[in-house]
């Protein structure tokens, strides 16, 4: 921007005029200086804004890319190295047609491994199963020793989808090294007990490894605890932790991923059981999408 030339004072001019011109010269220099400084500040401000917008754009892009490419770390169940086999064909099964509804393709199912006995390190474990029927019905949970002695029984109303119950803390802990049997009984008709639907399974209590206890103590998120249990072959603890997390987050992603992982591990030895788990996963995923 062109600036008006400032009058240069003439030292040979009369004293009064010389002083006036000197004052005018100083004022002119001051105005030019202010204008130059103002333009400089404006340019710096513009550059700063441009760089801020540019930096914000880069940051936003990097964040978007990170969300796009970052893998979601969900649990993968790994069966124990030397698992126990189910006691007989009466465990890890469903009896009585699988559903109170004649036209239901899904079945009352204990959500456990079928090819081996699921393990836990908890003395008061959580038991999880799937209910196919929409109408609420009386439902019984029973826990037995492996020889058939009743240890615990409770009743509740069924609800469609995945349900759980934990052994109350006021009861004696289950013993390490022992296996137990449990059942869920869906009462279709109170006047016709033989028509009840029964799902049964086994659970084995094992001692926790010292390394696992250290890792669990250092875990900072529920997902990390789920992963540790699942990778250690502790099915009951992994799905119990996933169920607890789903109640907090209102998402069953971890539970569904565990079911999918269990179905994959069971696909080779027991395809029918794997297919049933996949069916349950699909039903639950659809139900979650409708919420």
C-alpha positions as CSV (number, residue, x, y, z in Angstrom):
1,X,0.0,0.0,0.0
2,X,1.7,3.4,-1.1
3,X,2.3,5.8,1.7
4,X,2.1,9.6,1.4
5,X,5.6,11.1,1.5
6,X,6.5,13.0,4.7
7,X,7.9,16.4,4.5
8,X,11.5,16.6,5.4
9,X,12.2,19.5,7.7
10,X,14.4,22.2,6.3
11,X,17.0,23.2,8.8
12,X,17.4,26.6,7.1
13,X,13.7,27.5,7.5
14,X,12.8,30.0,10.2
15,X,12.7,28.6,13.7
16,X,9.0,28.4,14.1
17,X,8.3,26.8,10.7
18,X,11.2,24.4,11.3
19,X,9.7,23.2,14.5
20,X,6.2,22.8,12.9
21,X,7.7,20.8,10.0
22,X,9.6,18.6,12.5
23,X,6.4,17.9,14.4
24,X,4.6,17.0,11.1
25,X,7.4,14.8,10.1
26,X,7.3,12.9,13.4
27,X,3.6,12.5,13.2
28,X,3.8,11.2,9.6
29,X,6.5,8.7,10.6
30,X,4.5,7.5,13.5
31,X,1.4,7.0,11.3
32,X,3.4,5.0,8.8
33,X,4.9,2.9,11.5
34,X,1.5,2.2,13.0
35,X,0.1,1.2,9.6
36,X,3.1,-1.1,8.9
37,X,2.7,-2.7,12.3
38,X,-1.0,-3.1,11.8
39,X,-0.5,-4.8,8.4
40,X,2.1,-7.1,9.9
41,X,-0.2,-8.1,12.7
42,X,-3.0,-8.7,10.2
43,X,-0.8,-10.9,8.1
44,X,0.4,-12.9,11.1
45,X,-3.1,-13.4,12.3
46,X,-4.2,-14.6,8.9
47,X,-1.3,-17.0,8.8
48,X,-2.0,-18.3,12.3
49,X,-5.6,-18.9,11.4
50,X,-4.6,-20.7,8.3
51,X,-2.2,-22.9,10.1
52,X,-4.7,-23.6,12.9
53,X,-7.3,-24.7,10.3
54,X,-4.8,-26.8,8.5
55,X,-3.6,-28.5,11.7
56,X,-7.2,-29.1,12.8
57,X,-8.0,-30.6,9.4
58,X,-4.9,-32.9,9.6
59,X,-5.8,-33.9,13.2
60,X,-9.4,-34.7,12.2
61,X,-8.3,-36.7,9.2
62,X,-5.8,-38.7,11.3
63,X,-8.6,-39.4,13.9
64,X,-11.0,-40.5,11.2
65,X,-8.4,-42.8,9.6
66,X,-7.5,-44.2,13.0
67,X,-11.1,-45.1,13.7
68,X,-11.4,-46.6,10.2
69,X,-8.3,-48.8,10.3
70,X,-8.0,-49.5,14.0
71,X,-9.1,-53.1,14.7
72,X,-11.7,-53.7,17.4
73,X,-10.1,-56.0,20.0
74,X,-12.8,-58.4,21.0
75,X,-12.5,-61.7,22.9
76,X,-11.4,-65.0,21.2
77,X,-12.1,-68.1,23.3
78,X,-9.3,-70.6,23.4
79,X,-10.3,-74.0,24.9
80,X,-8.2,-75.3,27.8
81,X,-5.1,-77.4,27.0
82,X,-6.4,-80.5,28.8
83,X,-10.1,-80.1,29.2
84,X,-12.4,-82.7,30.8
85,X,-15.0,-84.5,28.8
86,X,-18.7,-84.2,29.7
87,X,-19.7,-86.9,32.1
88,X,-22.3,-88.5,29.8
89,X,-24.8,-87.7,27.1
90,X,-27.2,-86.3,29.7
91,X,-25.1,-83.2,30.1
92,X,-24.6,-80.3,27.7
93,X,-27.9,-81.1,26.1
94,X,-31.5,-80.0,25.7
95,X,-34.4,-82.3,26.4
96,X,-38.1,-81.9,25.9
97,X,-38.3,-80.5,22.4
98,X,-36.2,-77.4,23.1
99,X,-39.0,-74.9,23.2
100,X,-42.5,-74.5,24.6
101,X,-43.6,-73.1,21.2
102,X,-44.3,-75.7,18.6
103,X,-43.2,-73.5,15.7
104,X,-40.0,-72.2,17.3
105,X,-36.8,-73.1,15.4
106,X,-34.5,-72.1,18.3
107,X,-34.1,-74.1,21.5
108,X,-33.5,-73.6,25.2
109,X,-29.7,-73.8,25.3
110,X,-27.0,-73.7,27.9
111,X,-24.3,-71.3,26.5
112,X,-21.3,-73.5,27.1
113,X,-18.8,-75.6,25.2
114,X,-20.2,-79.0,24.1
115,X,-17.0,-80.9,23.3
116,X,-15.5,-80.3,26.7
117,X,-16.5,-79.1,30.2
118,X,-16.3,-75.3,30.6
119,X,-14.0,-74.0,33.3
120,X,-14.1,-71.3,35.9
121,X,-11.8,-69.9,38.6
122,X,-14.8,-68.5,40.6
123,X,-16.1,-70.1,43.7
124,X,-19.4,-68.4,43.0
125,X,-19.7,-68.6,39.2
126,X,-22.3,-67.2,36.8
127,X,-24.4,-69.6,34.6
128,X,-25.7,-68.4,31.2
129,X,-28.3,-69.7,28.9
130,X,-30.6,-68.8,26.0
131,X,-34.4,-68.7,26.0
132,X,-36.1,-68.9,22.6
133,X,-39.7,-68.2,23.7
134,X,-41.3,-64.7,23.9
135,X,-44.1,-65.4,26.5
136,X,-42.7,-65.3,30.0
137,X,-42.9,-68.7,31.7
138,X,-41.7,-70.1,35.1
139,X,-38.1,-71.1,34.9
140,X,-36.0,-73.1,37.4
141,X,-32.3,-73.1,37.8
142,X,-30.7,-76.1,39.6
143,X,-27.1,-76.9,40.6
144,X,-25.9,-80.4,41.6
145,X,-22.8,-82.1,42.6
146,X,-21.5,-84.6,40.0
147,X,-23.2,-87.4,41.9
148,X,-26.5,-85.7,41.8
149,X,-26.8,-83.9,45.2
150,X,-28.8,-80.7,44.9
151,X,-26.7,-77.7,46.1
152,X,-28.8,-74.7,44.9
153,X,-32.2,-74.1,43.3
154,X,-34.0,-70.9,42.4
155,X,-37.0,-69.9,40.4
156,X,-37.7,-66.9,38.1
157,X,-39.7,-65.8,35.1
158,X,-38.2,-66.4,31.7
159,X,-37.5,-63.7,29.2
160,X,-36.5,-64.1,25.6
161,X,-32.8,-64.0,24.8
162,X,-29.7,-64.5,27.0
163,X,-30.2,-65.0,30.8
164,X,-27.8,-65.5,33.6
165,X,-27.8,-66.3,37.3
166,X,-24.8,-66.3,39.8
167,X,-24.4,-68.6,42.7
168,X,-25.2,-66.4,45.7
169,X,-22.2,-65.3,47.8
170,X,-23.8,-66.4,51.0
171,X,-23.6,-70.1,49.9
172,X,-20.3,-72.1,50.3
173,X,-17.9,-71.7,47.4
174,X,-17.6,-74.5,44.8
175,X,-14.4,-76.5,45.4
176,X,-11.4,-76.3,43.1
177,X,-10.8,-79.5,41.2
178,X,-14.5,-80.5,41.3
179,X,-17.1,-80.6,38.5
180,X,-20.7,-79.8,38.9
181,X,-23.9,-80.2,36.9
182,X,-26.5,-77.5,36.3
183,X,-29.9,-77.3,34.7
184,X,-32.4,-74.7,33.5
185,X,-36.0,-75.9,33.3
186,X,-38.6,-74.1,31.3
187,X,-42.0,-74.9,32.6
188,X,-44.3,-75.0,29.6
189,X,-47.3,-76.3,31.6
190,X,-47.3,-76.6,35.4
191,X,-49.8,-79.4,35.1
192,X,-47.6,-81.4,32.8
193,X,-44.1,-81.7,34.2
194,X,-43.0,-84.2,31.5
195,X,-43.6,-81.5,29.0
196,X,-41.0,-79.2,30.5
197,X,-37.9,-78.2,28.5
198,X,-34.6,-78.9,30.2
199,X,-31.1,-77.6,29.2
200,X,-28.2,-79.2,31.1
201,X,-24.4,-78.6,31.3
202,X,-21.3,-79.1,33.4
203,X,-18.9,-76.8,35.0
204,X,-15.4,-77.4,36.4
205,X,-13.7,-75.2,39.0
206,X,-9.9,-74.8,38.5
207,X,-7.3,-72.9,40.4
208,X,-6.2,-69.5,38.9
209,X,-2.7,-69.3,37.5
210,X,-0.5,-66.7,39.3
211,X,0.3,-65.0,36.0
212,X,-3.4,-64.6,35.3
213,X,-4.1,-63.1,38.7
214,X,-1.3,-60.5,38.0
215,X,-2.7,-59.7,34.6
216,X,-6.2,-59.3,35.9
217,X,-5.0,-57.0,38.6
218,X,-3.4,-54.8,36.0
219,X,-6.4,-54.9,33.6
220,X,-7.9,-51.4,33.1
221,X,-11.0,-52.2,31.1
222,X,-13.7,-54.9,31.1
223,X,-12.7,-55.9,27.6
224,X,-9.1,-56.6,28.8
225,X,-10.5,-58.9,31.6
226,X,-12.8,-60.7,29.1
227,X,-9.8,-61.3,26.8
228,X,-7.7,-62.6,29.6
229,X,-10.3,-65.1,30.7
230,X,-11.2,-66.2,27.2
231,X,-7.5,-66.7,26.2
232,X,-7.0,-68.7,29.4
233,X,-9.8,-71.1,28.5
234,X,-12.0,-69.9,31.3
235,X,-15.4,-69.9,29.5
236,X,-17.7,-69.2,32.4
237,X,-15.6,-66.2,33.6
238,X,-15.2,-64.8,30.2
239,X,-19.0,-64.8,29.4
240,X,-19.9,-63.6,32.9
241,X,-17.5,-60.6,32.5
242,X,-19.0,-60.0,29.0
243,X,-22.5,-60.1,30.4
244,X,-21.6,-57.6,33.1
245,X,-20.0,-55.3,30.5
246,X,-23.1,-55.5,28.3
247,X,-25.4,-54.3,31.1
248,X,-23.2,-51.2,31.5
249,X,-22.7,-50.4,27.8
250,X,-26.1,-51.5,26.6
251,X,-24.2,-53.5,23.9
252,X,-23.8,-57.3,23.6
253,X,-20.9,-57.0,21.2
254,X,-18.5,-58.9,23.6
255,X,-21.1,-61.6,24.3
256,X,-21.8,-62.1,20.6
257,X,-18.1,-62.2,19.8
258,X,-17.6,-64.9,22.4
259,X,-20.5,-67.0,21.1
260,X,-19.0,-66.7,17.6
261,X,-15.6,-67.6,18.8
262,X,-17.0,-70.7,20.7
263,X,-19.0,-71.7,17.6
264,X,-15.7,-71.6,15.6
265,X,-13.9,-73.7,18.1
266,X,-16.7,-76.3,18.2
267,X,-17.2,-76.4,14.4
268,X,-14.8,-79.2,13.7
269,X,-15.7,-81.7,16.5
270,X,-19.5,-80.8,16.7
271,X,-20.9,-79.0,13.8
272,X,-24.5,-79.2,15.0
273,X,-23.6,-77.5,18.3
274,X,-21.6,-74.9,16.4
275,X,-24.6,-74.2,14.1
276,X,-26.9,-73.8,17.1
277,X,-24.6,-71.3,18.7
278,X,-24.4,-69.4,15.4
279,X,-28.2,-69.3,15.2
280,X,-28.4,-67.9,18.7
281,X,-25.8,-65.3,17.9
282,X,-27.8,-64.2,14.8
283,X,-31.1,-64.0,16.8
284,X,-29.4,-61.9,19.5
285,X,-27.7,-59.7,17.0
286,X,-31.1,-59.0,15.3
287,X,-32.8,-58.4,18.6
288,X,-30.1,-55.9,19.5
289,X,-30.5,-54.1,16.2
290,X,-34.2,-53.6,17.0
291,X,-33.6,-51.8,20.3
